Amino acid sequence: MRPDPRTAIATVCLSGTLDDKLTAAAEAGFDGVELFENDLLADRRAPAEIRRRCTDLGLRIDLYQPFRDFEAVPPDVLAANLRRAEHKFDVMAELGVDTVLVCSSVSPDAIDDDDLAAEQLHLLATRAGERGLRIAYEALAWGRFVNGYEHAWRIVRRAAHPALGVCLDSFHILSKGDDPRAIRAIPGEKIFFLQLADAPTLPMDVLQWSRHHRLFPGQGDFDLTTFTRNVLDAGYRGPLSLEVFNDVFRQSDPRRAAVDAMRSLISLQDSLGLLDVPAAPVPSGYAFAEVVGETNLAALGFTRAGVHRSKPVELWTQGEARVLVNADGEPGAIGALGISVPDPAAAARRAKVLLAPPLSRTAGPGEAPLTAIAAPDGTQIFLCADDDWRGDFVPTGESAPDAGITGIDHVALTQPFDNFDEATLFYRSVLGLEPGATAEFAAPFGLVRGRGVSGGGVRLTLDAALVRRGGWAPAVESPQHIAFTSADAIASAEALRQLGARLLEIPGNYYDDLAARTGLPSERIDALRRHSVLYDRDDRGEYLHFYTELAGARVFFEVVERIGDYRGFGVVNAPVRMAAHHEARHCAHTASR
């Protein structure tokens, strides 16, 4: 394998004008681009000017694409196709690019004849070779007759021309469930180009899946590490290039999307052992979670255990759960998370390589030199070792009755919709947290997408509203919450009510349905109903959880009890919780008017 493969990105991955895309790719550190023909056609500059612009930016044009519907056609169509090809070759010469992508035909003119396809591709390659150019033939997953990479390779091998090879696209191969191991049988010098894309598992038409739902490596469900290893083991020596069609990416800030794309390739290279990057940390748990703004944690059984030596921050504890309350910043938000890792310095070096450089922060005399990085939604992630940071707080000596809370189970962060997949990749690549399945559910005010990421002793849930229009109701647009652990959720709920906590009331209809669905004993249903505790179970165990009302603008708390090896987050109950929060918010809003 190569020690340092070049990287490239197709201009179709990014939003904006061609210059926006080229600038973003260069700033993110890409070595080259695949120039998508539509981007050239929409640009006023001549191809030679675009070539000079790429040179000025330090970019190489590695591929010109696509050339469609060429092979296995009648003579009159072939003549027209060759005229098209000669024009493309002229453009390529001006651009300074030597390889063109030829997609397997979807044309109604195409004939199911491999010998004819090979003959015509040989003719095309002959004309290209005379001009120092190459033809990379790619099997589209929806090609009319050629829709598999092994079939494309058979045709290329039959054509037997040095200027003709294959382009391998991970989406076209993995979306169909084709076995990538046979790639090893293709000589490396005949693999002219490699295009990489991830994707979620979606049972839908492959063309629509491809055009709208591809993702950068590490954001979806494909095993791109194994796929790419097969290509490299075959002897491929070209760039690792991204070709991702995604409706969200093509509307997003191209600079941010390009950084996300580069992070995905760095992470992929790391998984292949091509880069010398510190291993992903195995976090042991949450050192702390920070809430900004006044929060009544005493009503949750927390003790104000310390006051920061130089900042307006208080430390509140209960069991192993530690919450910092910061008076400085946007009120009603989770401002920071402390993640306990074995080697914060190594974790920080990994974060920097993966384009998450440390945030600047000031530490007073004698205070712990903590390293913080910014998550995609702006949350600060502190990398902590042991409890060294606790020395920054002067103990208060205070004590308070607790409510059975023992630690932090997970933290839920709502993501801007455009950054949902970016957040998944960030936590996966930087902190080594593995994503679970993506869930979508109908909330009271639109569809919500959610995904858990977890590893070691840390769990996070990432949520995003798919569509949000207007502000007609006093809803909470970007809720966040901290979920605490308890050995007995019902006992904790009872204790919190006695302490004056405002727990979220759940409608009785939920419990009537729960009894019918689960067959739980009536006394257990009654206890759940009495304390507004929600319930879920799977084949591994059970999950009991309840919520507080909102504490400030958008933060609330959850208490959970995991029984057995339940690994989920009670997503089935989310719409009920959201409706209850909306109702409580609406009542409070009405009462204040």
N, C-alpha and C positions, 0 to 999 in steps of 0.2 A: 504493500500500500504506500501511497505517497505520504510524505511527512507533512506537507502543507498544501492541500488542494486549493486551487483558485475557486472563487465564488462568483456567481452571477445571478441576476434576477431579471425576469421578463418584465418589460415595461407595462404589460397588461395587468400586473399585480397592483399597480399603484394608481392613485388618483392624480388629476391635474393635467396640465399641458406636458408635452414631451420634455420641455426644459425642467419643469417641476420634478418630473420623474427621474431624469438623469441626475439632477442636483441632489435629490434625496438619496439615490443609490450611492453616489460618490461619498456623500457625507456619512452614510452608514458604514462605509468601508468595503463595499463590493468592488471586485476587480473588473467586472464586466457586466454587460446587459444582453438580453435577447431583445432585439428590436422588433416589436409587433408592427405589422404593416400599417394598421389603422393609425398608429401614432405618427408614422412618417407621412401618411397622406394628409393628415390634419395640420401638419406643420408647414409654415411658409418658407422655411429654409431649404435650400438645395441639399441633396444627400451629402455632398462634399462638405458643406458647412456643418451639418450634423456630425460628420466624422471629426471635424476640427474641434467642435464643442466637446465631444467625448474625450478626445485627446487632452484638451485643456483640463478636463475634470479627472484625468487619470483613469478613464474607463476604456475598455476594449469592447467592441461590438462582436460578441461571440457567435451570434446566430441571427439570421433574418428569417422571419416566419409570419404567417404560414403560406405555403403554396398548396392549394387544394385541387382535388379532382383531376389529377393528371393521368394516371396509368390505366391500362386495360380498356381503351376506348376505340371506337371506329376511326378510320383514317382521317376523315374530315375534322373530327374533334381533336385528334392528335395534332394535326397541323396548326389548329388554333391554339392548342396548349403549348406547343413549341414556341409560337410567337410570344405568348405570355412569358414563357420561361426566359427567352432572350432579353426581354425588357427587364425582368427581375435580375438577370445576371449583370446588365448594365448598371442598375441601381446598386447592386452589391459591390461592384467595382468602385463606384464612387464612395460608398460607405466604408470600404476597406474591410468587409466581412467576407470570409471564405466559405461559409456553410449556410445552406438554406434548408429549412424544414419542409419536407413534402409529406403531407398527411395522406393516409390511405383514403381512397375515394368513397364518397357518399353519393356520387352523381347517378342519376337514372341512366346515363349513357354508359356507365361502367359495365364490363362484361366479366363474368365469373370464369376467368382463364388465367391461371398463374403463369403459364408460358408467355402469354401476351403481355401481362404486367411486367414480367422480367425483361422481355425484349424492349418494351418502351422505356422502362427505367434505365436500361443499359444505354439507349440512345440519348436520354436526358443526361446521364452521367458522362457520356462521351463529350457532349457539348460543354458541360460544366468543366470537365477535366482539361479541355483545351484552353480554358481561361483561368486555370489554377483554382477552380472552385470545387466544392463537394456537395453531395446530396445526402441528407440524413432522412431516411424513410421511416415514418412512424405509423404504427397501427392504432387508429382511433378505436376506442372501445365500441363505438357505434358505426364503424366502417361497414359499407354495404356487403363486401365480401371478405375483406381483410380486417379483422378486428382483434387479433391476438398477436403478441410480439413474436411468438415462434413461427407463425405463418409469415409475418413480415420478413423474418430472417431467412426463411426458406426461399422467398422470392429474391431477396438481395443476394443470397448465395448462388442462386441459379443465374442471376444477371451477371455475376462475376466481373465487376468493374471496380478498379481501385478507387474511383471517385464516388462510389456508392456504398453507404453503410446504413446502420440503423440508428434511430433515436429511441431511447427507452424512457418512457414516462411512467412514473410510479402510479399515478392515478389510473391510467388506462389499463395497467396490469393488475393492480391490487383491487380495483373496484369490481372486476369481473371474477375475482378469486383465483386468478391464474397463479400457478406455482412459479415463483421467481428463481428457483434453484437451477432451472434450465438455462438461465442467463450465463452461467459459468461455461457453457459449451460454446458460446459465441466468442470468437477471437477478439481480444481487447481492441485491436487496431480497427475492427469493423464496427465498434460501438462509437459512432461519431459524436453523439451528444447524450447527455443525461438530464432529464427534467424531473424535479421533485415536487410533490404536493402531498399533503395529508388530507384527511377528510373524516367527518363523522360517519358512523354507520347509519345509512338512511335507506329504507326500502322504497326506492323511487326510480324513475326512468334515469338511466345512466347519463344521458345527455344533459338533462336538467340538473342532475346531481353535480356533474362536472362544471357546468357553466356558472353555477350560483353558490356552491357550497364547499369548494375546496378550501383548505387551510394550510398554513405554514407547518412544517414538520414539528411534531410535538404537541400540536393543538388538537389533533383528531385521534382516530383509532387505528390507523395503519401502522404496521411494524416496519418503519422506514429504516431502522438500523439494519435489520436482516436483509431487506431489499438492497440497500446501498452496498452492504458488504459483498453481496453476490456480484454486483456490477464491478466493484473495485477488484475483487478476486479474479474476475474475468480478464483484467488487465486494462480497464478503462483509465485514461490519463487526462481526460478533459475536465472542465470545470464542474463543480456541483452547482446546478442552476435551479432556481425556483420558477415554476410556472403555476400560478394560483389565480383562478377565476373566483372572485368572491364579491358579492354585492356590497358588503360592508367595507371591505378594504378599498374598493374603488370609489368610496365616498369619503374616506378618512384622510386625515392629514398625511400626505405622502412621506414626510420626514419621520413621523412616528411609526408609520407602517413599515418603512424601510428598516428602521432600527429593530422592530419586532421580527422582521424577516431575517435579518442578520443574526439576531439572537437564536433563531430557530436553527440556522445552519451551524453556528458555533456549538450549540447543544448536540446536534446530530454528529458533528465531527468528534465531539467529546465521547459520545457513546460508541463511536467506532475506534477510539483509541488513537485518533489522528492528532490530537492536541494535548499538550501538557497542562492540564487544568486540575487544580485541587479537587478532590472527590466531593460530591454533594454531601453536605452535612447530614447527620441523622439527628434531628432535633429531639431532645428528651421531653420537651413540654413548653408551656408558656411560663416565662419568667414573670411577665405582667401583661396587663392590657391597660391602655390609657384612655380615659374619657375626658373630653374637654368640656368645661362648664360645670356649674353646680349640680351635684347629683346626690340624692339622699340614700347613700349606701347604708347608713345606720338602720334604716327600715328593712334592709335585707340581712341584718345580722352581722354586718362588717364592723370592724374596729378601726378607728383612725390610729394607726400604729406609728406613723412617722410624718415628719415635715421636712421637705427638701432644704438643704443648707443654703442654696442660693436662688432657687426658682420657686414660683408660686404653685407648687405641686405637693399634694398630700398622698401618703401611702395608706390604703385601706386593705385590711386582710381578714380572711376567714378560712380556716384550714390552710390549704396550700393555694388558695385563690388570692391573687394580689392584683389590686386595681389602683392605678394612679389617677388622681383627679387633678387636672391641670386647669387653672383659672385663666390661662393665657392662650387664646386662640378661638377658633370658630366654636361657639357653644353647641352642645348637643351632638357631638361627633366622636367617633373612635379615632383618636389622633395617632396612636402608635401601638405597636405590639412588640413585646420583648420575647424573643425566641431563644431558648436555651440550646446552645450547640457545643460540641466538645472542643472545638478550636475556632473561636471567633475570627482570628486573623486569617486562617485558611479560608473560612467561609466568605470573608470580605474580599479576598483575592479572587475567589471564584466568581463572586458577584460582579466584580469589576470586569473580568474577562467576558462575562455574559451581559455586558453593557448596562450594568446597574451600579454605577460608581458610588462611593460613600457620600453621604450628605454631610455638609459642613455643620459642625455644632461646637458650641463653647462649653468647656468644663472648668469649673472653679478649682481652686487649690485643693488637692486631696481627693477630688471627685473621680469616679471611675471613668476611664477613657473609652466609653462605649462607641461602637461603630454602628451607624444607621444607614440604611439604603431606602430608596423610595419605591414603593409598589406602584403599579400603573394607575391606581385610583388616588395616589398621593399619600396613602397611609405610610407612616414611617415604620420600618422594620428594624428593630435593634437586635444585634447579635450579641448574646450574653453568655458568659461562662459562670457557672455556679451562681452565687448570690452576691458577687462583689459589688454590684450596683446598689445593694441595700445600705451600704455604708454611706451613701449620699444623703440618707434620711436620718434626722435626729429623732430618736424614739420619744414617743409621747407618754408612755407608761399607761395609756388608757386601756380599758377592757370593756367588752360588751357581750351580752348573751348571743350565741350564734344560732343559726337556723339549720344546721346540718349540712351546709355547703362545704365541700371538701377540696375543690379545685376548679380549673377552667376546662370544660369539655371541648368547646369549639367557639369560634368567632365567626359571625356572618357579616359579610361586606357586600353591599349592593354596588355593582359595577356600572359605569356608563355602558350602554349597549355596544357601542363601537369598540370597547376595550375588553369585552368578555373573554374572547379567545386569547387576547394578549395576556390577560391576568392568569389564565390557566397555564400558558407557557412560562410566564415569569416564575410562578411558584414551583412548577415542575422542574425547570432548568436550574434556577438559582438555589432553591432550598431543597430540591429533591423530593418534593411532595408529589405523590401519584394521584392523578385525577380519577374520580369515579365516573359512572355513567351520567350523561346529561339528562336532566328531567325537565319537562315543560308541563305547566299546569295553568288552568284558567283561574286567575285571581279576580277579585271583584271589579277591577278596573283595567283589565287587559291580561294578555298572556305573559307569563313570567318563565324565564329559563333559569335553571339552577344546576350547580355542579359542585360536588365536594372534592377537596384535595386533602390528602392526609399522608403522614409519614412519621415514624417514631412516635412521639407523644403529642403531635400537633395535628389538629383538624381545623380546616377552614371551609366555609361554604361561600360560594360566589354566586350572586344572583343578578339578573338583569331583566328589566321590563322590555319586551320586544317592541311594543308600540306604546307611546304615551302622548296623548294629545290634550292640551288645554289644562286648566286648573279650576274646573267647575266645582270641585268638592275639596274640603280641607283635608286632603289625603297627605300621606307622607311619601314623598317621591323617592327618597333614597334611604330607606331604613337600614340601620345597622344594629346588631345586638351581640351581647356576650352571653354564652350559655355556660352555666356553672354545673358542676357535678354534685350529686347527692346520693347517698346510699338508700334513701327512702324519700321519694318525691312527695308522697302524700303527707308525711310527717313534716317535711320542709315547708310545704304549702300552708299547713296549719300553723307552724311556728311564725312564718312570715306575716300571716294575717294578724296574729297576736302582736307583732311588732309594728303593725300599722302600714305594711306594704300594700300598695294598690295593685292587686293582681287582676289580670285580664279575665273578665267573665265570659264563659263559653256558653252558647245557647243550649237549651235542653234537648233540642232536636238532634244535636250531635250525639248525645248519649243514648237516646232511643235507637238511633241507627247503629251505634257501636254495639249495643247489646244484641241487636239482630244479626250483625255481621260476624261477631266474634264468638258469641255464646259464652262470654265471660260470666261468672257467677254474679247474681244480682247484687250481692253485698259489695262486690268489687266495683261494679258499675256505679253503685250509690256513692261509694267513697270518691271515685273519680269525679262524679258529677258535683258532689258537695264542695270539692276544692278546685273545680275547673281545671282538672288535670287531663291532658290529652293522652291518647294511647296509640301505639303502633306495634306491629310485630312482623317478623319474617321467619325464615326457617332456622335462623341462628339464635333468636332471642326476642326480647321485648324492650319497648322504649316508652317510658312515662315522662311527660314534660309539661311544664306550665310556664306562663309568661307574666311579666309585669306590664302595666300600662306604660306608655311612653314617658321617658324621663328626659324632658327637654324637647328639642326640635325633632329628633329622629332616632334616638337611641332607646332601646329597651333591653330587658334582661330575661333570660330563660333559665330554668332549673331542670336538669334532666337526670333520669335514672336509667342506666343501661343494665339490662338483665340478660345474662348469658353472653353471647358474642354478637349481639346486634350491632351493626356497623353503619346504619343509615342515620338520617336526621329528621325522621318524621315528616317527610315532604308531603305525604298524603293529607296531613292536617293543615298545611300552609294556607289554603284558601279560607278555612274557618278562622284561623288566627288573624289573617289579614282583614277579613270582614269585621271581626270583633274589634280590632285596633281602629279601623275606620269609624265604627260606631262610637267607640269611646272618644275618639278625637273629635267627631262631629258634635257629640253631646257637650264636650268641654268647650268647643268653639261657640256653640249656641248659647251656653250658659254665661260666657264671658261678654256677650254683646249687650 
